[in-house]
Amino acid sequence: MLQSRVPRRRRFLVCEPRHFAVQYAINPWMHPDVRVDVDLAQEQWRALIRAYRAHDHVVDTVPPVAGLPDMVFAANSAVVVGGRVFGSLFHAPERRPESEHYETWFKSAGFDVYRPESVCEGEGDLVFTGRYLLAGTGFRTTREAHAEVQEFFGVPLIALTLVDPYFYHLDTALFVLDDDNVVYYPEAFSPGSQEVLARLYPDAVLATREDAAAWGLNSVSDGRHVFIAPQADDLASRLAARGYVPVPVDLSEFHKAGGGIKCCTQEIRS
């Protein structure tokens, strides 16, 4: 008998891809000679927003800014736990101006924002599990930022080392299903980090490289519904077998920039 999964209403912050493009290369997925279909990207993004709202989630929008093509990847802008906002300091100079615009939105919404001193790329590398923060490092966010994050939130933090440049952010290699479990691609992590994850989550859903390459690990779960790339159909089937309900949303245009569903979604936890 399948376990009954209970969804929890979420609040998400997103940014319209009006200025989305691939104008530089800061990860292995990005090739500036590849054309982005902006109309299709906007259509796909709107489908994601409709899917969230159809499942009773609240969606807020930050205005896009010309000249910042990656601003659509809202997850990288901050991490929010208990109504406290830890902002971002991007590794790539091209993305650093995004932080100011997201900070402006958060402040206008009534939040104070902490500005990190070390490179930190928000929920791209900081995954809140409900009990602690899983924190990625190796390509973007630094270990120094991990110390800042733990001190700011007072939440236990577990550092995980990423080793595959194609999965350069933690949210490309792991996502939280609910308060008790996660999905992850083991080979994206160092041997020691694999051991840590195995101890923490002995019943985790283990993904393959094919799942990860299809952007199946860049998913968003509300505890029951899993908003997932349709290209990751094998992973979706395994999640359904565990009692979760896959909600396929195609963001293939965003894969050209090394992003997907979670990259476009910042969760605001009050």
C-alpha positions as CSV (number, residue, x, y, z in Angstrom):
1,M,0.0,0.0,0.0
2,L,1.4,3.4,-1.0
3,Q,2.1,5.9,1.8
4,S,-0.3,8.9,1.8
5,R,1.7,12.1,1.1
6,V,0.5,15.4,2.4
7,P,1.2,18.6,0.5
8,R,2.1,21.9,2.3
9,R,1.2,25.2,0.8
10,R,4.3,27.2,-0.2
11,R,5.2,30.8,-1.1
12,F,7.4,31.2,-4.1
13,L,9.3,34.2,-5.6
14,V,9.9,34.1,-9.3
15,C,11.2,36.5,-12.1
16,E,9.7,36.8,-15.6
17,P,12.2,35.7,-18.3
18,R,11.6,38.8,-20.4
19,H,15.3,39.4,-20.8
20,F,16.4,35.8,-20.7
21,A,19.3,34.9,-23.0
22,V,22.6,33.0,-23.0
23,Q,25.2,35.8,-23.4
24,Y,28.1,34.3,-21.6
25,A,29.3,30.9,-20.3
26,I,29.6,30.3,-16.6
27,N,28.8,26.6,-16.5
28,P,29.2,23.7,-18.9
29,W,25.6,23.9,-20.2
30,M,26.0,27.5,-21.5
31,H,27.0,28.1,-25.1
32,P,26.5,31.8,-26.2
33,D,26.2,30.7,-29.8
34,V,22.9,28.8,-29.0
35,R,19.8,30.9,-29.6
36,V,17.2,31.2,-26.9
37,D,13.6,31.3,-28.0
38,V,12.4,34.0,-25.6
39,D,8.7,33.6,-26.5
40,L,8.9,29.9,-25.8
41,A,10.8,30.5,-22.6
42,Q,8.1,32.9,-21.4
43,E,5.4,30.4,-22.4
44,Q,7.2,27.6,-20.4
45,W,7.7,29.9,-17.4
46,R,4.0,30.9,-17.4
47,A,3.1,27.2,-17.4
48,L,5.2,26.7,-14.3
49,I,3.5,29.6,-12.5
50,R,0.1,28.1,-13.5
51,A,1.1,24.7,-12.2
52,Y,2.1,26.2,-8.8
53,R,-1.1,28.2,-8.5
54,A,-3.2,25.2,-9.6
55,H,-1.8,23.4,-6.6
56,D,-2.7,26.3,-4.2
57,H,0.8,27.8,-3.9
58,V,1.3,31.5,-3.6
59,V,3.5,33.1,-6.2
60,D,5.2,36.6,-6.0
61,T,7.1,38.2,-8.8
62,V,10.1,40.4,-8.8
63,P,10.4,42.7,-11.9
64,P,13.0,41.6,-14.5
65,V,15.9,44.0,-15.3
66,A,17.3,44.5,-18.8
67,G,20.9,43.4,-19.1
68,L,20.5,40.7,-16.4
69,P,19.6,37.6,-18.5
70,D,20.0,35.1,-15.6
71,M,17.8,37.1,-13.2
72,V,15.0,34.6,-14.0
73,F,16.9,32.1,-11.8
74,A,15.4,33.4,-8.6
75,A,16.6,30.5,-6.4
76,N,20.1,31.9,-6.5
77,S,19.1,35.3,-5.0
78,A,18.8,34.3,-1.4
79,V,17.8,31.6,1.1
80,V,14.8,32.4,3.4
81,V,14.2,30.5,6.7
82,G,11.8,31.7,9.4
83,G,11.2,35.0,7.6
84,R,15.0,35.8,7.7
85,V,16.7,36.5,4.4
86,F,20.3,35.7,3.7
87,G,21.2,37.4,0.4
88,S,23.6,36.5,-2.4
89,L,27.0,37.3,-3.6
90,F,27.5,35.7,-7.0
91,H,30.7,34.0,-8.1
92,A,30.4,35.4,-11.7
93,P,30.7,39.2,-12.0
94,E,28.0,39.1,-14.7
95,R,25.4,38.1,-12.1
96,R,26.4,40.2,-9.2
97,P,24.0,43.1,-10.0
98,E,21.1,40.8,-9.5
99,S,21.6,40.7,-5.8
100,E,20.7,44.4,-5.4
101,H,17.4,44.1,-7.3
102,Y,16.3,41.1,-5.2
103,E,17.3,42.8,-2.0
104,T,15.1,45.8,-3.1
105,W,12.1,43.4,-3.5
106,F,12.6,41.7,-0.2
107,K,12.9,45.0,1.6
108,S,9.8,46.4,-0.1
109,A,8.0,43.2,1.1
110,G,9.0,43.9,4.7
111,F,12.1,41.7,5.1
112,D,15.5,42.6,6.3
113,V,18.3,41.2,4.1
114,Y,21.7,40.1,5.3
115,R,24.5,40.7,2.7
116,P,27.1,37.9,2.7
117,E,30.8,38.7,2.8
118,S,31.7,35.5,1.0
119,V,30.5,34.0,-2.3
120,C,27.1,32.5,-1.7
121,E,24.5,31.7,-4.4
122,G,21.3,31.3,-2.3
123,E,19.2,28.2,-2.7
124,G,21.4,27.1,-5.5
125,D,23.7,25.7,-2.9
126,L,21.7,26.0,0.3
127,V,18.8,23.5,0.7
128,F,16.7,23.7,3.8
129,T,15.3,20.4,5.0
130,G,13.2,21.6,7.9
131,R,15.8,20.5,10.4
132,Y,19.1,21.7,9.0
133,L,20.7,23.2,5.9
134,L,22.4,21.1,3.4
135,A,25.1,23.3,1.9
136,G,26.9,22.7,-1.3
137,T,30.5,23.8,-2.2
138,G,33.1,23.1,-4.8
139,F,32.1,25.3,-7.7
140,R,30.3,28.4,-6.5
141,T,29.3,28.9,-2.8
142,T,32.4,28.9,-0.5
143,R,32.9,27.2,2.8
144,E,33.4,30.6,4.4
145,A,29.8,31.4,3.3
146,H,28.6,28.2,5.0
147,A,30.0,29.6,8.3
148,E,28.2,32.9,7.7
149,V,24.9,31.1,7.0
150,Q,25.0,28.9,10.1
151,E,25.8,31.9,12.3
152,F,23.0,34.0,10.8
153,F,20.2,31.4,11.0
154,G,21.5,29.4,14.0
155,V,20.5,26.2,12.1
156,P,22.8,23.2,11.9
157,L,24.6,23.1,8.6
158,I,26.0,20.1,6.8
159,A,28.6,20.8,4.1
160,L,28.5,18.7,0.9
161,T,31.2,18.8,-1.7
162,L,30.2,18.8,-5.4
163,V,32.7,17.2,-7.8
164,D,31.0,17.2,-11.2
165,P,31.1,20.6,-13.1
166,Y,27.8,19.8,-14.9
167,F,26.1,19.7,-11.5
168,Y,27.7,22.9,-10.2
169,H,25.0,23.8,-7.7
170,L,23.5,21.6,-5.0
171,D,20.0,22.1,-6.5
172,T,21.1,20.4,-9.7
173,A,22.1,17.2,-7.8
174,L,19.6,17.0,-4.9
175,F,16.2,18.1,-3.9
176,V,14.0,17.7,-0.8
177,L,10.9,15.6,-1.1
178,D,9.4,16.3,2.4
179,D,10.6,16.7,6.0
180,D,12.0,13.2,6.0
181,N,13.5,12.4,2.6
182,V,15.4,13.6,-0.4
183,V,16.4,12.6,-4.0
184,Y,20.0,12.9,-5.0
185,Y,22.5,11.8,-7.6
186,P,25.4,10.2,-5.6
187,E,28.2,10.6,-8.1
188,A,27.7,14.4,-8.1
189,F,29.3,14.4,-4.6
190,S,32.7,13.6,-3.2
191,P,33.0,10.1,-1.5
192,G,32.8,11.5,2.0
193,S,29.7,13.6,1.1
194,Q,28.1,10.4,-0.4
195,E,28.7,8.7,3.0
196,V,27.1,11.6,4.8
197,L,24.0,11.6,2.6
198,A,23.7,7.8,3.0
199,R,23.8,8.1,6.8
200,L,21.3,11.0,6.8
201,Y,18.9,9.5,4.3
202,P,19.1,5.7,4.2
203,D,15.8,5.6,2.3
204,A,16.6,8.4,-0.2
205,V,15.5,8.1,-3.8
206,L,18.8,7.6,-5.7
207,A,19.0,9.2,-9.1
208,T,21.1,8.3,-12.1
209,R,23.2,10.6,-14.2
210,E,20.5,10.4,-16.9
211,D,18.0,11.7,-14.3
212,A,20.3,14.5,-13.4
213,A,21.2,15.4,-17.0
214,A,17.4,15.6,-17.7
215,W,17.1,18.2,-14.9
216,G,15.2,15.8,-12.8
217,L,17.1,16.9,-9.7
218,N,16.2,20.5,-10.2
219,S,12.7,19.8,-9.0
220,V,10.3,21.4,-6.4
221,S,8.3,19.3,-4.0
222,D,5.5,20.4,-1.7
223,G,5.5,17.1,0.1
224,R,3.2,15.4,-2.3
225,H,3.4,17.0,-5.7
226,V,6.7,17.0,-7.4
227,F,7.1,19.6,-10.1
228,I,9.6,17.9,-12.4
229,A,11.1,18.1,-15.9
230,P,9.1,15.7,-18.2
231,Q,12.5,14.6,-19.7
232,A,13.1,12.8,-16.3
233,D,10.3,10.3,-16.9
234,D,12.2,7.4,-15.3
235,L,12.7,9.3,-12.1
236,A,9.1,10.5,-12.1
237,S,8.0,6.9,-12.3
238,R,10.1,5.9,-9.3
239,L,8.7,8.9,-7.3
240,A,5.2,7.8,-8.2
241,A,6.0,4.3,-6.9
242,R,6.8,6.0,-3.6
243,G,3.5,7.7,-3.4
244,Y,4.5,11.2,-4.8
245,V,2.5,12.8,-7.6
246,P,4.8,14.0,-10.4
247,V,3.7,17.3,-12.1
248,P,5.6,17.5,-15.4
249,V,6.6,21.1,-16.4
250,D,8.8,21.6,-19.4
251,L,11.5,24.3,-19.0
252,S,13.7,23.0,-21.7
253,E,14.7,26.5,-23.0
254,F,16.2,27.2,-19.6
255,H,18.3,24.1,-19.7
256,K,20.4,26.0,-22.3
257,A,21.6,28.2,-19.5
258,G,22.0,25.5,-16.9
259,G,18.7,25.9,-15.1
260,G,15.4,24.4,-14.6
261,I,12.3,24.4,-12.3
262,K,14.0,24.9,-9.0
263,C,16.5,27.4,-10.4
264,C,13.5,29.6,-11.3
265,T,11.9,29.2,-7.9
266,Q,12.8,30.9,-4.6
267,E,10.9,29.7,-1.6
268,I,9.9,32.2,1.0
269,R,9.7,30.4,4.4
270,S,8.0,32.5,7.0
